[in-house]
């Protein structure tokens, strides 16, 4: 028979005792109240200048745009002056005292928002003391306007939780003034209007904060999405380049292996050393081809099929231009320098760059004219593809693009250690300039 032991319950004040959700909520609220209204009360938070990139301010002249950046500061200063005028209408003799008392809390919102709230709370009983009988309790007219202004500005400049704590403190002061201190027979209570109006203002500000945060999150998400899309496009373009290089290099390595195997049979009574040399060449070519297919073959999609026809070169450019002309783009080709055979990778990249540049011209400038310039220069190949602006009488409208074509061209140029510039022309067209370096080789291949 087993004996069970019962653990003693913790004493009432033991911190290990689980707390109720209500207790934790109240403790977190008090902790947030201390953090927002006491610990961070004297934090220096200067009011930043207003952005001048809005739909209205960006249309203003230069000097007015500079002044528009100070609009929030001007509004706060105007509110402070208006509060001083209200105080002056109540008591001309005490305006020297009431003026600073009403203006300072509003002006403090530009540098220390939480301090401005406490200053407004402290200025309220002082206004009652020096303002005389105004018939309003517990906020005289000037203090009423000052406190609403301070609550609004501080709520805009802080987070909604801090504004909620300030509203609660305002309600506690109203309850204390009404229930404990009381009011004279000539006073009318404005605690209810203060709490209702301030609650509506803070609710509107909270909704504004929520919309602003949501807009910022959407903007950040769109930025991340655009970055990921650009990165995915770059990876896809690299994959396409790797596929083409795989086909080009595999073709050449296969030719080397076949020629190395057939070479001894072209010589009558070849020496054993020559046969071994060609056998070694063939073995290395086959091994390199196998390794190439193993490494670069992973970039092929499952449904990708190697092209049956050879990869295009600059010699096939006339056919491309003929197809482009059939679509309505008037294009001219100019070749300068001594035409010579270039490495197949350079020929293929040059063909693809011209192809993509002309495709962009068809999309963004339908009905325009284009020019393709090819320069065989010392040390490499120069390309210049330029199109004019689309004519006003064009039947087709330009279609927006995502910039993927430019990304692919830059990736090809970077792969070959070349240089590329792309941008709009002064006439309203677009120009792409590329230089692809080609290492000079001697007759023996060195």
N, C-alpha and C positions, 0 to 999 in steps of 0.2 A: 504494500500500500504506500503510495508516494505522497509526500507532504508538499503542498504548494505554499510558497511564501509570497505575500502581497507586498509590493514595493510601497513605501510610505509616500504619500502625496506631498508635493513641495509646499512649503509655507506660503501664505498669501503674498508676501513681498518677494518671493523668489523670482529672479529674472528668468529662470528656466521655464516658468509657467507659461503656456501658450496664451497669447493675447487674442482678444476678439477682433474681428475686422473693424468694428466701430472704433475700438481703442487705437488700432494702428492708423486708421484714417485720421483721427484727431491728433495723434502724435506727429504724423507726417505734415498735417496742416500747420501745427504750431512750429515745427521745425522750418517749414517753408516760410512762415511769417517772420520768424527771427532772421532767416537768411536774407530775405528780400527787403524787409523794412528796417532792419537794425544792422546786421553785419555789413551789408553792401550799401548802406545808406549814403555814405560819403564818397562813393565811387565817382570818379571824374569821367563824365560822358559828354563831351562837347557835341553840340548839334551839328551834324555834317551838312555840307552844302547840298542843295537840291540838284538832282541830275537834270541836265539841259538837253537830253536826248529824247525827250518826249515828243509826241506828235505835234504839240503846239509850240513848245520852246525851240525846237530845231528850226522853225520857220522865222524866228525873230532875228533882227540884225545882230551884229557882233556885240555891240555895247549892251544892248538890251538883254542878250543871252547871259552876259556876265552878271547883270543885275538880277536876272531871274533866278540865279543860283542862290541868292540871299533871300528869296521870298519867304521861307519859313521863319527866319529870324525877324524879318520885317513884320510879319503877322503877329508874332509873340510880343514884340515891342509895342505895336499898335494896341494890342489887348491890354498891356500894362498901362499905357497912357489913358485908355478908356476907363480902366478901373480907378485911376487917380481922378479923373473927371467926375465919376460917380461919387467918390468920397468927398470931393470938393462941394458938390451940390448938397450933401448931407450936413456938413459942418465946415463953414469957411474958416472958423477960428482954429480948428484942429487939423486942417489940411496938411500942415507941416508934419504932423505925426501920422495921420492916416494915409497920406500919399506914399511914403516909403513902405508902410505896412502892407498896403495893397499891391504895390508894384514889385517889391522884391521877390515874393513867392513866384510870380509869373516869370520874371526874368531868370530866376534860378533854374527853371525847367530847361534852359539852354545848356547848362553845364552840369548840374547835379539834380536829376529829376526827383529822386526819393527825398532829398533834403528839401526840395521845393514843396513837396506834399506836407512834410512836417511843419515847414514854415507857414503854410496856409492854415494848417490846423491850429498852430499857435497864434496866428494873427486874428483868428475869429473872435476869441474872447476879448482880445485887446481892442478890436474894432467896436465891440459892444461897450467896452469901458469908456472909450474916448469918443465914440460916435453919438452918444446921447440917445434919446428915445426916438426910435425910427418906426416902431410898431411891428418889427419883424424879429422873430426869435426862433432858433439860436443863431441864425446868420443874418447880419445886417445886409442891405442891398449890395454894397461894395464887396463884402466878404462872400456873399452868395455867388456873385459873378466871378470873383477870383478863384474860389474853390472849384467851381465847375470848369473853369479854364484850365486850372492846374491838373485836375483829374483827367481831362481830355488829352492834354499834351503828354502827361506822364504815361497814360495808357498807350498812346501811340508810340512812345519811345521805349517802353518796356514790354514785357510779355504779359499775356492775359492773366496769369496767376497773380502777378504783382498788382495789377489793377483790381482784381477781385479782393485782395487783402486790403487795399486802400479803401475800397467801397465798404468793406466790413468795419474798418476802423471808423469811417465816417458815420456809419449807422450806430456804432457803439457810442460815439460822441453825441449824436442826436438823442439817443435813448437816455444817456446820462443827463443831458441838459433838460430834457423834458420831465423825466421821472424824479430825478434827484434834486437838481437845482431849481426847477420850476421856472415860471415866468410871471411877470407882473400882469395886472389886469388890462394894461394898455398894449400888450404884445399879442401878435398873432403868430401861430406856429407855421414855419415853412420847412420843417423837417421832412414832412411827406413829399412836397414837391422836390426837395433836394434829392431824396433817395430815389424817387421815380425817374426824374430827369437824368440824374447821373447813371442810373442803371440802364436806361435806354441808350445813352451815349456810349457807355462801356460795352454794351452789347453790339452796337454798330462797329466799334473799334475792334472788338474780338472777331467779328465776321470779316473785317478787313484784314486782320492779321492772318486769319485762316486762309483767305483767298491768296494773300501774298505768299505764304509758305507753300501753298499748293502750286502756285505759278512757278515758284523757284524750283520745286521738286520736279515739275514737268519739264522746265528748261534744262535742269541738270540731267534728267533722264534722256531728253532729246539729244543733249551733247554726247552722253555716253553711247546712245544708239548710233549717232552719226559716226563716232569714233570706231565703234565696233563694225559698222558697215564698211567704213573705209579700210579697216584692217582686214575684214573678210574679202573685200575686193582685191586688196593687195596680195593676199594669200592665194586667191583664185588665179590672179594673173601670174604669180610665180609658178603655180601649178601648171598653167598652160605653157609657160616658157620651158619648164622642166620637161614636159611631154615632148615639145618640139625638139629640144636639145637631145632628149633620149633618142628620138627617131633619127636625127641628123648624125649623132655620134655612132649610134648602132649601125647605121648604114655604112659609114666609113670603116668601122672596125670589121664589119663582115667582108667588105671588099679587101681589106688588108689580109685577113685570114685566107680568103680564097686565092688571092694572088700569091701569097707565100706558099700555099700548097701546090699551086700550079707552076711556079717558077722553075723548080728543078727539072720538070719535063720539057722545058723550052731550051734547055742546054744539053748538048750531046756529051755524054760521059761526064756529068758534073762531078767534081771532086767531093769526097765525103765531107770535108769541112763546110762546103757550100750547102750540101743537103742538111747537115746538122744546123747550120745557121738559119736556113729557111724553116726548118722544123721548129726551132726555138721561137722564131718570129710568129709562126702560126699558133703555137701553144700559148704564147703571151697574149696574142690578139684574142684567142678564144677565151682565155681566163679573164682578160679585161672586159670582154663583151658580157660574159656571165656575171661578173661583179657589177657591171653597169646596169644590167637588167635587174639584178637583185636590189640595188640601192634605189635607182630612179624608177623602177617599175611600180613602187608603192604609191606613186603620185597618180597613177592611172585610176580612173573610176572603173567600176565593174563593167559598165556598159560602154567603156571607151574602146574604140577600135582605131588602130593605127591607119593613117591615110594610105590609100593605095598609090596615089600619085606622089611624085617628088614634092618636097617643100618648095614654095614659091621663092623666087629671087627677083632682083631688079630687072632681069630680062623679061619677066612676066608682067612688068608694070604697064605696058601698053594695053594689055587685055583688061587690066583693072580700070584704067582711065576710060576705055571704051564703054565699060559697064556703067561707070559713073556718069559719063555724058548721056547715056540713054535715060538716066533718071532726071535729067534736066539741069545738071550742073556743068556749066561751061568751064572746062579746065584745060590749061596749057602745060606742057612739059618742056623744060629747058635743061640740057645737059652740058656741062662745061668740064674741061679737063680730059685727060686721056682715059677712055673707058677701059677698065681692066677687071679681071676676075678677083673677087674678094672672098675672104673666108665665108663659108656657107652660113655661119651664125650671124655675121654682119649683114649678109645679103637678106636673110630671112627677117631680121629685126628691122632693117631699113624698109622692106616691103610692108611689114605690119604697121610701122609708124606712119607711112604714107597712107595706107589703107584706113587707119583709125582717124587720121587728121581729115581726110576727105569725108569720112562718115560723119564727123562732127560738123563739117561744113554743110552737109546735106540736112542735118537736124536743125542747126542753129541759124543757118542763112540760106533757106531754100530760094532758088532762083538767082543766087549770086554767082559771081565768077571766081575762079580759083586758079592758082598757079603753083606748079610743082617744080622746084629747082633742085637739081642734083649736081653736086660738084665733086669730081674726083681730084682731090688735092693731095699734096705731099703729106704722108702720115695718116691719112684717113679719108673719110667720106663725109661730105657736108650735105645736109638736107634743109630745105626751106619750103614750107607749105603755107601759103597765105591765101585768104579769101576776103572778098569785099563784103560790105554790108548788104543785107537782103533788100531788094528793091521794094519800093512802096506798092508797086502793082503786082507783087507776088501773090499767087493764088493760095499757096500754103503758108501757114503761120509757123514761126519758129517753135520748136518743142524744147522744153527745158530738159537738161541732163543732170546726172548726179556727179559728174566729174570723174567717172571711172575710166574713161578713155585716156585722159591726161595722166591718171595714175599708172595705167598700164604702159604708156609710152615712157614715162620717167623710169619705170622699173626696168624696161628693156635697155634704156640708155645707161642706167646705173650698172647693170650687169656687165656691160661692155666698157665700163670706165669712161663713158662719154660725157658730153655736156648737152644740156637742153634748156631752152627758154621758151615760154609760151605766154601770150598775153594779147590784149586788144590793141589794135592799131589806132592811129589818130583819125583815120577815115571811117572808123566804126566797124572794121572787120576784125580778123583774128589771124595771128601769125604764130607758127611753130618753127623753131630753128633748132637743128640737132647737128652735133658733130660726133661721129663714131671713129675713134682711133683705130688704125690698122698697123700692126707691127710689120715693118718691112722684112722680107725674107730673101735670102740669096738663092742662087740656083741649086745649091746642094741642100737647101732646106734649113740651113742654120740661121 
